[in-house]
Amino acid sequence: MVREGEKGESLFVLVRGRARVTVRGAHGRAFEVAELAKGAFFGEISMVGGSRTATVEAIGPCETLEIAAPVVEALAQKRPHVQEI
């Protein structure tokens, strides 16, 4: 779904399925830091930091909703509490 280090300009909502989150350690070896389920979101950090901080891979069949940064920004202007999420 997303790879650590890639440029990110959107966030994702996991609509169906499960996903594994991994990061690379100091020696380049990937290790799992989380498992996501339906309703979880990821990718939001890269919208402010520029690049993906983790790799997220599907565990079996998944469905995601991708929301582009301009859409999130417009929503946050109309509903400031969105920035707290």
C-alpha positions as CSV (number, residue, x, y, z in Angstrom):
1,M,0.0,0.0,0.0
2,V,2.7,2.5,1.0
3,R,6.5,2.1,1.4
4,E,8.7,3.7,4.0
5,G,10.6,6.7,2.6
6,E,8.3,7.4,-0.3
7,K,6.8,10.8,-0.7
8,G,3.3,11.0,0.7
9,E,0.5,13.4,-0.2
10,S,-2.5,11.5,1.1
11,L,-3.8,9.4,4.0
12,F,-5.6,6.1,3.8
13,V,-8.6,4.6,5.7
14,L,-8.7,0.8,5.9
15,V,-12.3,0.0,4.9
16,R,-11.9,-3.8,4.8
17,G,-9.3,-6.3,5.8
18,R,-6.1,-6.1,7.9
19,A,-2.7,-4.5,7.2
20,R,0.8,-4.9,8.7
21,V,2.9,-1.9,9.6
22,T,6.7,-2.2,9.5
23,V,9.7,0.1,9.9
24,R,13.4,-0.4,9.1
25,G,15.8,-0.5,12.1
26,A,19.3,0.9,12.2
27,H,20.7,-2.1,10.3
28,G,18.1,-2.0,7.6
29,R,16.0,-4.9,8.9
30,A,12.3,-4.4,8.9
31,F,10.3,-5.2,12.0
32,E,6.6,-5.1,12.7
33,V,5.3,-2.3,14.9
34,A,1.5,-2.6,14.4
35,E,-1.3,-4.5,12.8
36,L,-4.3,-2.4,11.5
37,A,-7.9,-3.4,11.2
38,K,-11.0,-2.0,9.6
39,G,-11.5,1.7,10.5
40,A,-7.8,2.4,11.1
41,F,-6.1,5.2,9.1
42,F,-2.5,5.6,8.1
43,G,-0.3,7.9,6.0
44,E,-1.2,11.1,7.8
45,I,2.3,11.8,9.1
46,S,3.7,12.1,5.6
47,M,1.3,14.9,4.8
48,V,3.2,17.2,7.2
49,G,6.6,15.5,7.1
50,G,6.9,14.8,3.4
51,S,7.8,11.1,3.4
52,R,6.3,7.9,4.6
53,T,7.6,6.8,8.0
54,A,6.6,3.2,7.7
55,T,5.6,0.5,5.2
56,V,2.0,-0.7,5.3
57,E,1.2,-4.0,3.5
58,A,-2.1,-5.8,3.2
59,I,-2.6,-9.1,5.1
60,G,-4.9,-10.8,2.6
61,P,-7.7,-8.9,0.7
62,C,-8.1,-5.3,1.7
63,E,-10.0,-2.2,0.6
64,T,-8.8,1.3,1.3
65,L,-10.0,4.8,0.8
66,E,-7.3,7.3,-0.2
67,I,-7.9,10.9,0.8
68,A,-5.6,13.5,-0.8
69,A,-3.9,16.2,1.3
70,P,-5.9,19.1,-0.3
71,V,-9.2,17.3,0.7
72,V,-8.0,16.9,4.3
73,E,-6.8,20.5,4.4
74,A,-10.2,21.8,3.1
75,L,-12.0,19.6,5.7
76,A,-9.8,20.9,8.5
77,Q,-10.6,24.5,7.5
78,K,-14.3,23.9,7.8
79,R,-14.0,21.6,10.9
80,P,-11.0,22.6,12.9
81,H,-11.4,19.6,15.3
82,V,-10.2,17.4,12.4
83,Q,-6.7,18.7,13.0
84,E,-6.8,17.0,16.5
85,I,-7.2,13.5,15.1
